[in-house]
Amino acid sequence: MRKWWARPFVWAGCVLAAVLNPGTGNAEYRGGTIKIGVLNDQSGLYADIAGTASVWMARKAVEDFGATAKGMKVEIIGGDHLNKPDIGLSIARQWFDVDKVDAIADVPLLGRARDQRAHPREEQGVPRRGPCDL
């Protein structure tokens, strides 16, 4: 037996979800340098699958994208978290606060990614998009 009251709730839920959906964010290049940090294990257990080759591949991806031909300046920096969450978080803090890194990529372990995602919320109250938000 079909429930006659279920259909209106489903429609109301769909309409509510459509109204409250913030949509997708739009990114626009406004000049300056785009800094992307590649933070991974470059000397330990995960060095073979996500080591210094990831930094090299990120630089090659920027070349393939043709950023310089499009007038963009993209800088790729690499960091080794030594497979320790506290070191990874301190590198991420330095990159966000001092070096003004725009994004951190290739964080292979969830604990480190969660810690790095939480950092911008602590100080500015505005979340930045990180690898776990995609």
Stockholm file with secondary structure:
# STOCKHOLM 1.0

chainA/1-134         MRKWWARPFVWAGCVLAAVLNPGTGNAEYRGGTIKIGVLNDQSGLYADIAGTASVWMARKAVEDFGATAKGMKVEIIGGDHLNKPDIGLSIARQWFDVDKVDAIADVPLLGRARDQRAHPREEQGVPRRGPCDL
#=GR chainA/1-134 SS CCCTTHHHHHHHHHHHHHHHCCCCCCCCCCSSEEEEEEEECSSSTTHHHHSHHHHHHHHHHHHHHTTTTTTCEEEEEEEECTTCHHHHHHHHHHHHHTSCCSEEECCCSHHHHHHHHHHHHHHTSCCCCCGGGC
#=GC SS_cons         CCCTTHHHHHHHHHHHHHHHCCCCCCCCCCSSEEEEEEEECSSSTTHHHHSHHHHHHHHHHHHHHTTTTTTCEEEEEEEECTTCHHHHHHHHHHHHHTSCCSEEECCCSHHHHHHHHHHHHHHTSCCCCCGGGC
//
